Amino acid sequence: MSIRRVPGACIVGNLVFTSGRTGGEGDTEAQVRNTLKRLEEALKGAGTDLQHVVKATVYLADLADRPKYLNPVWEEVFGENRPARTCVEAKLGPGRAVEIDLVAVIPDEG
């Protein structure tokens, strides 16, 4: 099976695996939003979108940010179609509150 590479992701069959992305500057909520926006761009470049995400891994600098910032944005972005998610606390770079990577399905044409 071949691996196709697009900016920020690899495609294997009908699955897209994104690289981990961060959201740049700002408070935790802004970083979560910006991270998801950057991931959405990578997914679109691979022929899919956030509504086809099946798995997410979220790294937070502080797990206390999960209920305060991550969960409300997550529900807003994914709605009822939320993917399976693993969330862990991790030491991230200076000023970074979140890093996320995703696995999505490329929808069938037709």
C-alpha positions in Angstrom: 0.0 0.0 0.0 1.4 3.4 -1.0 1.7 6.4 1.3 0.9 9.8 -0.2 2.2 12.9 1.5 0.4 16.2 1.5 1.3 19.3 3.6 0.8 18.4 7.2 -0.5 14.8 6.7 0.0 11.4 5.2 -2.6 9.4 3.3 -2.7 5.6 3.5 -5.7 4.1 1.6 -8.7 6.2 2.6 -7.2 7.3 5.9 -5.5 10.6 6.6 -3.0 10.9 9.5 -2.1 14.5 10.4 1.0 15.7 12.0 0.7 17.2 15.4 -0.2 20.9 15.2 -0.2 23.7 17.7 -2.2 26.9 17.6 0.5 29.6 18.0 0.1 32.5 20.4 -2.9 33.4 22.6 -4.8 32.0 25.5 -5.7 28.3 25.7 -9.1 28.7 24.0 -7.6 30.7 21.1 -4.8 28.0 20.7 -7.4 25.2 20.6 -9.4 27.1 17.9 -6.3 27.9 15.9 -5.0 24.4 16.1 -8.2 22.9 14.8 -8.3 25.5 12.0 -4.7 24.5 11.0 -5.7 20.8 11.1 -8.8 21.5 9.0 -6.6 23.1 6.3 -4.4 19.9 6.3 -7.4 17.7 6.0 -8.9 19.7 3.2 -5.6 19.4 1.3 -6.0 15.6 1.7 -9.6 15.5 0.5 -11.5 15.3 3.7 -12.7 17.6 6.6 -13.3 17.7 10.3 -16.6 16.0 10.0 -14.8 12.8 8.9 -12.4 12.7 11.8 -12.5 9.3 13.6 -9.7 9.7 16.2 -8.0 12.6 17.9 -5.0 12.7 20.3 -4.9 15.9 22.3 -1.8 17.0 24.3 -2.6 19.7 26.9 0.0 21.5 29.0 -2.5 21.5 31.8 -5.3 18.8 32.0 -7.4 21.3 34.0 -7.9 23.1 30.6 -9.9 20.2 29.3 -13.3 21.1 30.8 -12.7 24.8 30.7 -11.4 25.3 27.2 -11.1 22.1 25.2 -14.5 20.5 25.7 -16.6 23.6 24.8 -14.7 24.3 21.6 -14.7 20.6 20.8 -18.5 20.4 21.0 -18.9 23.5 19.0 -16.6 22.3 16.2 -17.6 18.6 16.0 -21.2 18.8 17.3 -22.8 15.4 17.6 -20.2 13.8 15.4 -17.4 13.9 17.9 -14.5 11.5 17.2 -12.9 9.2 19.7 -10.4 11.2 21.7 -7.4 10.6 23.9 -6.3 13.5 26.0 -3.1 13.6 28.0 -1.0 16.1 29.8 2.3 16.8 28.2 5.2 19.3 28.5 4.9 21.4 25.4 7.1 24.2 24.0 7.2 27.6 25.7 3.8 29.4 25.5 2.1 26.3 24.0 -1.1 25.0 25.7 -2.2 22.4 23.2 -1.1 20.1 20.4 -3.5 17.9 18.5 -3.2 15.2 15.8 -6.1 13.6 13.9 -7.0 10.5 11.9 -9.8 11.1 9.3 -11.5 9.1 6.6 -11.6 10.3 3.0 -15.3 10.1 2.1 -16.3 8.0 -0.9 -17.1 10.0 -4.0 -20.6 9.3 -5.1 
